[in-house]
Amino acid sequence: MDVAESAPVLDNSAREILKGTLVSVHVPAAGDEPGGGIVKLGAIRQLALARGDTDDALDRLGNIEQRYGDTAHVSTETLELLKAFEDPLVPSLRPDLTAISRIPARELAAFAEALIEKRTEHMRGVKAADSPIEIGRSAQALNAAAIALRALTTGTATPPIGMLNLERIEMVPVGIQRGELVSTIPLAPGEETAVTYKEWSVTSKEFTTIVTDSLEEISETGVTDNTDLSQSTSSQSQHSNQFNITGTVQGGIPIISGSSTTGFTAQGSNSVSASESIKHARTTTMKASARSRREHKVTVSTTTETGTSQTSTRMLKNTNNVNPIRIDYFSLMRKWRVRLYRYGLRLTYDIVVPEPGSAMRRAYAKLELLRAQQGPFTFNVKRSDITTDRVNQDGNPDPNGIPKYQWLAERQGVSVKAYPAEPTPLTPTARDSTNGGWWFLDSEFDVPGGTRIREIRLDAQIGKDDSDDKMNFDVIGSYIEPGWQRRTEALIIRDHKIMSVVASGVPFMQGYTGHQKVTFFFHHSEQVLCRLTVHLELTPEAIEQWLTDVWNALYDAAQTKHFAQQQEIAASIAAIEEKLANVDTLTLRREESDEIMKCVLKFILGTDFDFMPANVLAAFVAANVDLQHGIGFDQPSLGLTPEQWTLVRQHEDVIRFINQAIEWENVVTFLYSYFWDVPPSWPFIRQLRHPDPTRQAFLRAGSARVVLTVRKGWEERWMRYAEGGSIGAPIPAPYLSIAREIAAYDDRNYPGIPPANPGRAAVHLQDAVFTTSTVDIAPSSNPVTIKVADSSGFVVDLPVIIDVEDERHIQEAQTVIAIPNTTNITVAKVMFAHRGTEAPVPILQPGEKGALIAEWNEYTPTSGTDIAVTSNLATIS
């Protein structure tokens, strides 16, 4: 059964898709006539002329007539203009676009070829000198010149203008059509069967307890609560379908004729199913340790799953006890009426801009930089680096600097133990009154922990008794000094270094630690005093412990700092990714449109143009305005000088003209692949990803062809600016005539807002009002009343199209100023004579939709199902 025949046309449910057809325009070569200012200026900028390049190219040209002939001649005027690009005192001294457009393309190409030869020679000389930096600079300069010559040759050989047909596809649902057989249930006489429908939902809850113990006796408990809820509904019905529809539409009107053949093929498999999954995860960490070394973890998990299920059964029975039946299920298809309208024509101008998404790549460059900083913790300070050597702020030796271990601590932002101070010497003193015989005197002291004896020095005063015997003195265990034996007089010793063995040079008790006792021997002495000065030094164990403490402090500080940085980096990465991903589609397209506009301005206005001049920006900074949030112009007074305002406004006329002359809403952009960008950026660009495929392609574009759509009525002025550098500049005749022709064609065939295309047969014009006149219409500059077959439907103040477009070229568009009655209309004037007595003159008032170019029907599958009970297979389509 065809249910589409009785279904209404749902005009309110129409879908519209705006599109455009770009048509190139073949223009005769203009030779060396003035023009192509934008292309030539772009080539000169690409040459990147440095001081002396013009003179070098002139030397290379040399004998022009003998080497190249007339084609290589470069005039003095051209050389002077090019020299102005080398190193002007200020950018505004460079020649403007008007002057550049007058340079013959042949001369500019000859200059570029000479410059390439000169730079090639310089490149060979630099390679011989084997200077990597100079080789890179020379290669970049040579490559820039080669690209400039290629762009100039291509840009001047290929006309930049074209036509864009503004079109719209309108799809209107016109009904439902039964589709193919998708499922069948056969039933024998009296047979009964069941069709099962099942629906279920499952809830899963997991409770996990994690206990972590470390060697530092730190215990942490983490609790993770995961709840999963999934719900699914499905029917046990699956079908596949395949259908083919082909339609051919032919038609023509005096201006546009065309043939449209449309084919639609669909093949698919459809399984009726629906599923819904809701997952909820919550993680709570009760304690986190700043550092952990060796850990022992115990995990206890408990999982609980609960589910519900609902099943319904439909019983099907063949009540006929004689004949079998079959229950057939068919897919339902939506039928669409598709119409292609053409409602306008625009002049276009092509340019190619590099890196359209360069500004948007900054966020990805920052992401790459942040990701490069992610990684495991590494500590590069060795124990041997921890010294007391003096260094400066850069870590280089400096006797007036700070100890290196303190320099290391400052880099990590931590305080460490100072190097242990030199131990204070001990001064044990012993005195006694001896009896003249053998006498032993002990001097005891304790060596502080972490130190040891380096040397001992002795100060003593020993008196002689009254006997005639000779006096002897000795430090038990030390070297026996000859001067202290068999003395006849008192002995005074000052700061004497006690040695164990003189020959070995080992001081007495060197390296001793802990509690010590020094015994003195006296013979024939009285009233003795012995004072020891025990000089100490740090033990190797104490120094090693200090090194360990400092290294641990540096390590812990560096580790904590690293973990904090990693958290900050991860948070920054997440924030940037959030900003990049969670942007609505309309905002993405608007951002891309803004970037294209910026690229066009930079291409046309060149390096001399600043969106905000540096000195004006400096003035804003000095005025203390909020520049970071873009509210600098919100201040009551900016404090700018007239000169600074002049810099801000120096390009405002050009900017205003470009924004008015170009229909930015209809600009067409063709993205070229990443390899049209500089080779070092290829690996980075290839890895750029974005959830929106259009944005991803925009980010990965190495360059872009931008087809600028010239606004209606601005065709001639745009061509004069683009080719001649100013709105009133002379331009090559072919470009100007084609611009005028496109504008006239649009006025004649697409008048009014919205416009439409006239023709002899009104059946191709949607919502247009059509009539004819069988009287002769004479030209007049005054209002003219025209007798027509029927004036019903015509509207005052809207244009009408009089006559048809043919070899006579008398079709015209005029405005209706009055409708006297049902058989007359009055127009503002008539420019041509129209002979209605020879053939009826068509008069048409354009409708709202435009010219109907093609019409066809399409089908799309729906979720609906049709059912039929039959036993005749032949009736199944």
C-alpha positions, 0 to 999 in steps of 0.5 A, spaced: 500 500 500 502 506 498 500 511 503 504 517 500 499 519 495 494 521 501 499 524 505 499 532 506 505 536 504 508 538 510 511 545 508 512 547 515 517 542 516 521 544 510 529 543 511 534 548 508 541 547 506 545 553 503 550 552 498 554 555 493 557 553 486 564 556 485 565 558 477 572 560 475 572 565 470 577 565 464 580 572 463 585 574 457 592 575 459 593 582 461 600 582 459 604 587 463 598 592 464 598 595 471 594 590 476 595 584 480 597 589 486 595 584 491 599 578 488 605 583 486 605 586 493 605 579 496 611 576 492 615 582 494 614 581 501 616 574 500 622 576 497 624 578 504 629 583 501 635 585 506 640 591 505 644 590 498 639 585 495 637 590 490 644 592 488 646 584 488 640 583 483 642 589 479 649 586 478 647 579 477 643 582 471 649 585 468 648 585 460 641 584 460 640 584 453 645 579 451 643 574 456 636 575 457 633 579 451 628 584 452 624 580 457 629 581 462 629 588 463 628 591 469 627 599 469 630 604 474 623 605 477 622 598 479 629 597 482 627 604 486 621 601 488 624 594 490 629 598 494 624 601 498 623 595 501 630 593 504 630 597 510 626 603 511 626 608 516 619 606 518 614 601 515 610 607 512 615 609 507 615 603 503 611 604 497 603 603 497 599 598 493 598 603 488 605 604 486 606 596 486 601 594 482 604 599 476 610 594 476 610 590 470 610 582 472 615 581 467 620 585 470 618 583 477 619 576 475 626 577 472 628 581 478 626 575 482 630 570 478 636 574 478 636 574 486 635 567 486 641 566 482 645 571 487 643 567 493 644 561 490 652 563 489 652 565 496 649 559 499 655 555 495 660 560 498 657 559 505 657 551 505 664 551 503 665 555 509 662 550 513 658 555 518 651 552 520 648 558 522 650 562 516 648 556 512 641 556 515 640 563 514 642 563 506 637 557 505 632 560 508 633 566 504 634 562 498 627 558 499 623 565 500 626 567 494 624 561 490 617 561 493 616 568 491 617 567 484 613 561 484 607 565 487 608 571 482 608 566 476 602 562 479 598 568 481 599 572 475 598 566 470 591 564 473 586 570 474 584 571 481 576 572 479 570 568 479 563 567 480 559 564 486 552 562 485 548 562 491 544 556 492 539 553 497 537 546 497 530 545 500 527 539 503 520 538 504 516 531 507 511 529 503 508 523 506 510 516 508 511 510 503 511 503 505 518 500 504 521 493 503 519 487 507 524 486 513 521 480 517 516 475 516 512 470 521 509 464 517 503 460 521 500 454 518 492 453 519 491 453 526 498 454 528 499 459 534 506 462 536 509 467 541 513 473 540 517 475 546 519 482 548 524 483 553 526 489 558 531 489 563 535 493 567 542 492 572 545 495 578 552 494 580 555 497 586 562 496 588 565 498 595 573 497 595 577 499 601 585 500 600 590 500 606 597 502 604 603 501 609 610 504 608 616 503 611 616 510 614 610 507 618 605 511 615 598 508 613 593 511 609 586 508 607 583 510 601 575 508 599 573 508 592 565 507 591 563 505 584 556 505 582 554 502 575 547 502 573 545 500 566 539 499 563 537 496 556 531 495 552 531 491 545 526 487 541 528 481 537 526 483 530 532 485 525 531 486 518 535 489 512 533 493 506 536 495 500 532 500 495 534 504 489 531 510 486 533 514 480 530 520 477 532 525 472 529 532 471 530 536 465 528 543 464 531 550 461 529 557 461 532 562 456 538 564 461 539 558 465 538 551 462 540 544 465 539 537 466 540 534 473 540 526 474 539 524 481 540 517 484 539 515 491 541 508 493 541 505 500 543 499 503 542 498 510 541 493 516 536 495 522 536 492 528 531 495 533 534 496 540 535 502 545 540 502 551 541 507 556 547 506 561 548 511 567 555 510 571 556 513 577 563 513 580 565 516 586 572 516 589 574 518 596 581 518 599 582 519 606 589 520 607 595 522 602 602 521 603 607 526 600 612 521 599 612 513 599 618 508 598 616 501 599 609 500 600 604 494 602 597 494 599 591 490 601 585 491 597 578 488 600 572 489 594 565 487 595 561 487 589 553 487 589 549 486 583 541 487 583 537 487 576 530 487 574 527 484 568 520 484 564 518 480 559 512 480 555 509 475 550 505 477 544 501 471 542 499 470 534 494 465 531 492 463 525 484 462 526 483 459 519 484 451 519 485 451 512 489 456 509 496 458 511 498 465 512 504 469 513 504 476 517 509 481 514 513 487 517 515 492 512 519 498 513 516 505 513 520 510 508 519 518 509 518 521 502 522 528 501 521 533 495 527 536 494 528 542 490 535 546 488 534 554 488 539 559 485 538 566 488 544 570 487 550 571 483 557 574 486 563 576 484 569 572 487 576 574 488 581 568 490 587 569 495 592 564 498 594 565 506 599 561 510 597 558 516 590 560 517 589 556 524 596 559 527 593 563 532 589 557 535 595 552 535 598 556 540 594 552 545 596 546 542 603 548 543 602 550 550 599 543 551 605 540 548 610 544 552 606 542 558 606 534 556 613 534 555 614 537 562 610 530 565 615 525 567 617 521 573 621 524 578 629 524 577 634 527 582 641 529 578 644 532 584 650 527 586 653 527 593 660 529 590 656 535 588 655 537 595 661 541 597 663 547 601 666 550 595 664 557 593 660 559 587 656 564 584 649 565 582 650 561 576 654 555 580 661 557 577 667 557 582 667 564 585 671 565 592 667 571 594 660 567 593 656 562 597 658 555 599 655 550 593 651 546 598 647 553 600 647 554 592 643 547 591 639 548 597 636 555 594 635 552 587 630 547 591 627 552 596 629 548 602 633 550 608 639 545 610 644 544 615 650 548 615 656 545 614 659 543 621 663 548 624 670 547 626 670 544 633 673 548 639 679 546 642 679 543 649 684 546 654 685 541 660 689 543 665 693 539 671 697 542 676 700 539 683 706 540 688 711 534 687 716 531 692 722 531 688 721 524 686 718 520 681 711 523 680 706 522 675 700 527 674 694 525 669 690 530 665 683 527 663 678 530 658 672 528 653 673 528 646 666 531 643 662 526 639 663 527 631 670 529 632 677 526 633 683 529 636 687 532 630 693 534 634 695 536 642 699 542 644 703 543 650 704 549 655 708 547 661 711 551 667 716 546 671 720 548 677 726 545 679 727 542 686 733 544 691 737 538 690 743 537 686 740 532 681 738 533 674 730 534 673 727 530 667 720 531 664 716 527 659 709 525 656 708 518 657 707 515 650 709 521 646 716 522 643 721 523 648 724 530 647 732 531 649 731 538 651 726 536 657 731 531 660 737 532 665 735 539 666 739 543 672 733 549 671 726 550 671 723 548 664 718 553 661 714 550 654 710 554 650 705 551 644 709 545 643 706 540 638 706 533 641 709 528 637 708 520 637 714 519 633 718 525 630 720 521 624 713 519 621 710 526 623 704 523 626 702 527 632 701 525 639 694 521 640 691 523 633 685 520 631 683 519 638 675 519 640 671 519 647 674 519 654 682 520 654 687 521 659 694 524 658 700 522 663 706 526 665 712 524 668 716 528 673 723 527 676 726 532 681 721 537 680 716 541 684 710 546 683 708 543 676 703 546 671 701 543 665 696 545 660 694 542 654 690 545 647 687 539 644 685 541 637 679 537 634 677 535 627 670 532 624 670 525 623 669 522 616 662 519 619 660 526 621 661 529 615 658 523 611 652 524 616 652 531 614 652 529 607 647 524 608 642 529 611 643 535 606 642 530 600 636 527 603 633 534 604 635 536 597 632 530 595 625 531 599 624 538 597 626 536 589 621 530 590 615 535 593 617 540 588 616 535 582 610 532 585 607 539 586 609 541 579 606 535 576 599 536 579 599 543 577 601 541 570 596 536 570 591 541 572 593 546 566 593 540 561 586 539 563 583 546 563 586 547 556 583 541 554 576 543 557 577 549 553 578 546 547 573 541 547 567 544 550 566 549 545 559 549 541 559 548 534 557 555 532 562 558 536 567 554 533 565 556 526 565 563 528 572 563 531 574 560 524 571 565 520 575 571 525 581 567 523 580 567 516 578 575 516 585 576 520 589 572 515 586 576 509 587 583 513 594 581 514 595 578 507 592 585 504 595 590 508 602 586 509 607 587 515 606 594 515 599 593 518 599 592 526 592 591 529 595 595 535 601 599 534 607 597 539 608 605 541 600 605 542 600 599 546 606 602 550 602 608 551 596 604 554 601 600 559 603 607 561 596 609 562 595 603 567 589 600 563 587 593 564 589 590 557 589 583 559 581 583 559 581 587 553 577 593 557 583 598 555 578 603 551 573 603 557 577 608 561 574 615 560 581 618 558 586 614 554 591 619 554 593 618 547 597 623 543 594 625 536 600 622 533 598 615 537 591 616 534 594 617 527 597 610 528 591 607 530 587 610 525 592 609 519 588 603 516 581 605 518 579 607 511 582 600 508 579 596 514 572 599 513 572 598 505 574 591 506 569 589 511 564 593 507 566 590 500 566 583 502 560 578 504 564 575 509 558 570 511 559 567 504 566 567 504 569 560 501 575 557 504 579 551 501 584 548 506 590 545 504 594 540 507 600 541 512 605 540 508 604 547 505 607 549 511 614 550 514 617 542 514 619 543 521 612 544 523 610 538 520 610 533 526 607 537 530 601 539 525 600 532 524 598 530 531 593 535 532 587 532 534 580 536 536 573 532 537 570 537 531 572 534 525 572 541 521 576 545 527 581 539 526 582 540 519 582 548 520 588 547 525 592 542 520 591 546 514 598 549 512 595 554 508 588 556 505 585 558 499 580 564 501 575 565 495 572 572 497 565 574 495 564 581 493 558 584 496 553 586 491 554 593 488 561 593 490 564 589 484 567 595 480 570 598 486 573 592 489 577 590 482 580 597 482 582 596 489 585 589 488 588 590 482 590 597 482 591 599 489 586 604 490 578 605 489 579 609 483 585 606 480 585 604 473 585 596 472 586 592 466 580 592 461 578 585 462 577 585 469 573 591 470 569 589 464 567 582 467 566 585 474 561 589 471 558 584 467 557 579 473 554 585 477 549 587 471 547 579 470 545 579 477 541 585 477 538 583 471 537 576 473 536 576 480 533 583 482 530 585 489 531 581 496 530 576 495 531 575 487 529 570 482 531 568 475 526 570 470 524 565 464 518 564 458 515 558 463 513 560 470 512 553 472 520 553 474 519 559 478 516 558 485 512 563 488 513 568 482 507 572 479 507 572 472 503 575 466 504 577 459 503 584 455 500 584 448 501 591 447 507 595 444 511 598 450 515 605 448 521 607 452 520 613 457 523 616 463 517 617 466 512 612 469 509 608 464 502 604 465 502 597 462 496 593 460 497 586 462 493 580 462 492 579 469 495 584 475 493 579 480 498 578 485 503 583 483 506 588 489 507 595 489 515 597 491 517 591 488 521 590 482 518 586 476 522 583 470 520 585 463 521 581 457 526 575 456 534 575 456 536 573 448 540 576 443 536 583 443 539 584 450 533 588 452 531 585 458 530 590 464 528 590 471 523 596 474 520 598 480 512 597 480 509 604 483 502 603 482 497 597 480 491 601 477 486 595 476 486 588 474 489 589 467 494 594 468 501 595 472 505 602 472 512 602 473 517 607 474 520 608 467 522 603 461 529 603 458 527 599 452 522 598 447 518 592 447 514 589 442 508 585 445 504 585 438 509 581 435 510 576 441 507 576 448 512 580 453 513 576 459 512 580 466 514 577 472 515 579 479 520 575 483 518 570 488 521 569 495 525 563 494 529 564 487 530 560 481 528 553 481 534 549 478 532 542 479 527 538 483 527 531 485 524 526 490 528 522 495 527 517 501 529 516 508 528 510 512 524 511 519 523 507 525 516 506 523 514 499 521 508 497 517 504 490 518 500 486 513 497 479 513 497 475 506 499 468 503 500 471 496 507 471 495 507 475 488 504 481 492 510 482 496 514 488 493 
